[in-house]
């Protein structure tokens, strides 16, 4: 197994251990970016957004970073409309760098809450103090 496959398996295993949250998964190809919010207990996609949608294809002169920012804010807006405010971010085989980082920060700034190690530590501290 190469590094990217090991990273992908490691990230998904850690996220799927805790099935309390929906998973925000991102995939990027050379030309496009795809994101979806998945409910792993039911095995269904709840919300999706990609750079192939009509409202993103209209802007041909945007860079990949600007498209990632728009898709991040769009998927956050759609998930909040559906009542999903917190998700576990699944970066897949990608490093948290560049387009992936821009996408995640844009989703956070649009109001989506990410569930990760920091939140888990805070939850443990709260439970211990009670």
Secondary structure, DSSP 8 states (H G I E B T S, - for coil): --HHHHHHHHHHHHHHH-TTSEEEEEEE-SS-EEEEEEETTTTEEEEEEETTSHHHHS-TT--HHHHHHHHHHHHHHHHHHTT--EEEEE-TTS-SSTHHHHHHHHHHHTT-EEESHHHHHHHHHHHHH-
